[in-house]
Amino acid sequence: MGNPPKPYRGFSMRQMLWHNLGARPLRSTLTVIAISIQIVLVLLIVGMTSGQVADWGKRVEGVGADIIVQPPNSSIFFAFSSAVMQQSLGDQIAAIPGVDEVAPVLILVDSRGMTVVYGIDYQRFNALSSGFEFLSGGPFQGPDQAIVDDLASRTRRLKTGDKATLLNHDFSISGIVWHGKGARFYIPLQTAQDIAGAEKRVSMFYVRSKGDTERTRAEIVKLLPMHRVRSTAEYVSLMNSSNLPELKPFIRCMVALGVAISFLVVLLTMHTMVLERTREIGILKALGSSRLDILLLIVGESLLLTVLGGSFGLACTYTVKAILMHLSPTLPILISWDWVVRSVVLALVGAVAGALYPAFRASQADPVDALAYE
């Protein structure tokens, strides 16, 4: 009589995938949500990390300096810089023939939102580039005035003339500028030194050369051999999450956690489904299904769940990103297509790995025992 027909192959096999998932809608929905959480977890954490690092690099580049001079053994993150450099070093740097402008900066961090505040000599800092682009107001004229960028003003709902508390000190907002020049807030250098108790000391110097950046940098290194002297281009190239060894373990842990979520969720879901469908599997094998057919059916269901979870996760990720950036304009989130692909691939890998054991167990089931299973 030959082998029995297999009408469940082809179109019917695809129909079975949807039917099997639809037969248990609550569990299938929860599985899709759990897989989507992995996508959201990986993309948002990596996006926030990459966004903060890339945004800081762009803001440093936007200052207009060619060279950055920091104390010995200083961190690449300016927020951790302390005021240990004598302000008078700026005059020595300015005396180098290749130097066009030197701007001393004292970096302070406001505990409210960990906001970076620059204490600046306005004229010298402004001379590094084409200058601040004021949206309203103007430069500070007194020691208790501050300049804020447009993103921070939106976040804190500040307008020109408003009072703002920074570093436990009350300031009047003298002007609002376009973002992209290092910090979110700028206060007079002397005021910053008084607040920090750092008389005549600064955290770093921004230097603009007359054209030959590398030659000028080499001259500064000769003058200050123990200090850290980088070109701005070198600094910006370092401001990448993949180049920062401090961030790599953190990102890897988050990725591993995401894979573990998809693996465990799919393993539990498919294992439970296999137990519930023992008789169904026995019927399929009695009708002529091979072990490979059963294995592909189980793995196919897990892949379908992963595709649905991945699609829902991507939609949730971009929705959450839009909400966060609306609520907090100063929070940059950079989601690259490279990480979108990685997160989906990782979800698929975790799902397939989680489905293999239940699929193998189902494919090994004896049809006689399976049909007798209650």
Backbone hydrogen bonds, N-H to C=O, Kabsch-Sander energy under -0.5 kcal/mol:
donor,donor_aa,acceptor,acceptor_aa,energy
9,R,6,K,-1.6
12,S,9,R,-1.3
14,R,10,G,-1.6
15,Q,11,F,-2.0
16,M,12,S,-2.1
17,L,13,M,-1.7
18,W,14,R,-1.7
19,H,15,Q,-2.4
20,N,16,M,-3.0
21,L,17,L,-1.7
22,G,18,W,-2.7
23,A,19,H,-1.7
24,R,21,L,-0.9
28,S,24,R,-2.4
29,T,25,P,-2.6
30,L,26,L,-2.5
31,T,27,R,-2.2
32,V,28,S,-2.3
33,I,29,T,-2.4
34,A,30,L,-2.5
35,I,31,T,-2.4
36,S,32,V,-2.3
37,I,33,I,-1.8
38,Q,34,A,-1.1
39,I,35,I,-1.4
40,V,36,S,-2.6
41,L,37,I,-3.0
42,V,38,Q,-2.5
43,L,39,I,-2.5
44,L,40,V,-2.5
45,I,41,L,-1.8
46,V,42,V,-2.4
47,G,43,L,-2.6
48,M,44,L,-2.8
49,T,45,I,-2.2
50,S,46,V,-3.0
51,G,47,G,-2.4
52,Q,48,M,-2.4
53,V,49,T,-2.1
54,A,50,S,-2.9
55,D,51,G,-2.6
56,W,52,Q,-2.1
57,G,53,V,-2.1
58,K,54,A,-2.2
59,R,55,D,-2.2
60,V,56,W,-2.2
61,E,57,G,-2.1
62,G,58,K,-2.0
63,V,59,R,-0.5
63,V,60,V,-1.0
64,G,61,E,-1.0
66,D,207,V,-2.3
67,I,207,V,-2.7
68,I,230,R,-3.3
69,V,205,F,-2.6
70,Q,68,I,-0.5
70,Q,228,R,-3.0
74,S,71,P,-1.2
78,F,76,I,-0.7
80,F,77,F,-1.9
81,S,78,F,-2.3
84,V,82,S,-1.6
84,V,202,V,-0.6
85,M,202,V,-2.1
87,Q,200,K,-3.1
89,L,86,Q,-1.8
90,G,87,Q,-1.6
91,D,88,S,-0.9
92,Q,88,S,-1.1
93,I,89,L,-2.4
94,A,90,G,-2.3
95,A,91,D,-1.1
96,I,93,I,-1.5
99,V,96,I,-2.0
100,D,208,R,-3.2
101,E,208,R,-1.7
103,A,206,Y,-2.9
105,V,204,M,-2.4
106,L,119,G,-2.2
107,I,105,V,-0.6
108,L,106,L,-0.5
108,L,117,V,-2.7
110,D,108,L,-0.5
110,D,115,T,-3.3
113,G,111,S,-1.1
115,T,110,D,-1.2
115,T,112,R,-0.6
117,V,108,L,-3.5
118,Y,185,F,-2.6
119,G,106,L,-3.0
119,G,117,V,-0.5
120,I,118,Y,-0.7
120,I,187,I,-2.5
121,D,104,P,-0.7
122,Y,120,I,-0.9
125,F,121,D,-2.9
126,N,122,Y,-2.7
127,A,123,Q,-1.3
128,L,125,F,-1.2
129,S,126,N,-1.0
134,F,132,F,-0.8
135,L,176,I,-3.4
136,S,176,I,-1.4
138,G,174,S,-2.3
145,Q,142,G,-1.2
146,A,172,S,-2.3
147,I,186,Y,-2.6
148,V,175,G,-2.2
149,D,184,R,-2.3
150,D,177,V,-1.9
153,S,149,D,-2.1
154,R,150,D,-1.8
155,T,151,L,-2.3
156,R,152,A,-2.5
157,R,153,S,-0.7
158,L,153,S,-2.4
161,G,173,I,-2.9
162,D,159,K,-2.5
164,A,171,F,-2.9
166,L,164,A,-0.7
166,L,169,H,-2.8
169,H,166,L,-1.4
171,F,164,A,-3.1
172,S,144,D,-2.4
173,I,162,D,-2.8
174,S,146,A,-2.6
174,S,172,S,-0.7
175,G,146,A,-0.9
176,I,136,S,-2.5
177,V,148,V,-2.4
178,W,133,E,-2.2
182,G,59,R,-0.6
183,A,181,K,-1.6
184,R,116,V,-1.5
185,F,116,V,-1.2
186,Y,147,I,-2.5
187,I,118,Y,-2.7
189,L,120,I,-1.9
192,A,188,P,-2.2
193,Q,189,L,-2.4
194,D,190,Q,-2.1
195,I,191,T,-2.4
196,A,192,A,-2.4
197,G,193,Q,-1.1
198,A,193,Q,-2.4
201,R,198,A,-1.7
202,V,85,M,-2.8
203,S,105,V,-2.1
204,M,105,V,-1.7
205,F,69,V,-2.2
206,Y,103,A,-2.6
207,V,67,I,-2.9
208,R,101,E,-2.8
209,S,207,V,-0.5
210,K,98,G,-2.4
213,T,211,G,-1.3
216,T,212,D,-2.2
217,R,213,T,-2.8
218,A,214,E,-2.3
219,E,215,R,-1.8
220,I,216,T,-2.1
221,V,217,R,-2.3
222,K,218,A,-1.8
223,L,219,E,-1.8
224,L,220,I,-3.0
227,H,224,L,-1.3
228,R,70,Q,-1.8
229,V,227,H,-0.7
230,R,68,I,-2.4
230,R,228,R,-0.5
232,T,66,D,-3.0
235,Y,231,S,-2.3
236,V,232,T,-2.8
237,S,233,A,-1.8
238,L,234,E,-1.3
239,M,235,Y,-1.1
240,N,238,L,-2.6
243,N,240,N,-2.1
244,L,240,N,-0.7
244,L,241,S,-0.5
247,L,244,L,-1.4
248,K,244,L,-1.2
251,I,247,L,-2.5
252,R,248,K,-2.7
253,C,249,P,-2.3
254,M,250,F,-2.0
255,V,251,I,-2.3
256,A,252,R,-2.7
257,L,253,C,-2.4
258,G,254,M,-2.1
259,V,255,V,-2.3
260,A,256,A,-2.3
261,I,257,L,-2.0
262,S,258,G,-1.9
263,F,259,V,-2.5
264,L,260,A,-2.6
265,V,261,I,-2.5
266,V,262,S,-2.2
267,L,263,F,-2.4
268,L,264,L,-2.5
269,T,265,V,-2.5
270,M,266,V,-2.9
271,H,267,L,-2.1
272,T,268,L,-2.1
273,M,269,T,-2.3
274,V,270,M,-2.4
275,L,271,H,-1.9
276,E,272,T,-2.1
277,R,273,M,-1.6
278,T,275,L,-0.9
281,I,277,R,-2.6
282,G,278,T,-2.1
283,I,279,R,-2.4
284,L,280,E,-2.3
285,K,281,I,-2.4
286,A,282,G,-2.3
287,L,283,I,-1.8
288,G,285,K,-1.1
289,S,284,L,-2.5
294,I,290,S,-1.9
295,L,291,R,-2.6
296,L,292,L,-2.9
297,L,293,D,-2.0
298,I,294,I,-2.1
299,V,295,L,-2.6
300,G,296,L,-2.6
301,E,297,L,-1.8
302,S,298,I,-1.9
303,L,299,V,-2.5
304,L,300,G,-2.3
305,L,301,E,-2.3
306,T,302,S,-2.1
307,V,303,L,-2.6
308,L,304,L,-2.3
309,G,305,L,-2.7
310,G,306,T,-3.2
311,S,307,V,-2.4
312,F,308,L,-2.3
313,G,309,G,-2.5
314,L,310,G,-2.4
315,A,311,S,-2.0
316,C,312,F,-2.4
317,T,313,G,-2.5
318,Y,314,L,-2.2
319,T,315,A,-1.6
320,V,316,C,-2.9
321,K,317,T,-2.5
322,A,318,Y,-2.0
323,I,319,T,-2.1
324,L,320,V,-2.9
325,M,321,K,-2.5
326,H,322,A,-1.5
327,L,323,I,-2.5
328,S,324,L,-2.9
331,L,328,S,-2.2
334,L,47,G,-2.6
335,I,333,I,-0.7
336,S,334,L,-0.7
340,V,336,S,-1.7
341,V,337,W,-2.5
342,R,338,D,-2.1
343,S,339,W,-2.7
344,V,340,V,-1.9
345,V,341,V,-2.7
346,L,342,R,-2.9
347,A,343,S,-1.9
348,L,344,V,-2.3
349,V,345,V,-2.8
350,G,346,L,-2.6
351,A,347,A,-2.4
352,V,348,L,-2.8
353,A,349,V,-2.4
354,G,350,G,-2.1
355,A,351,A,-1.7
356,L,352,V,-1.4
357,Y,353,A,-0.6
359,A,355,A,-2.5
360,F,356,L,-2.9
361,R,357,Y,-2.6
362,A,358,P,-2.4
363,S,359,A,-2.3
364,Q,360,F,-1.3
365,A,362,A,-1.2
370,A,366,D,-2.8
371,L,367,P,-2.3
372,A,368,V,-1.2
373,Y,370,A,-0.9
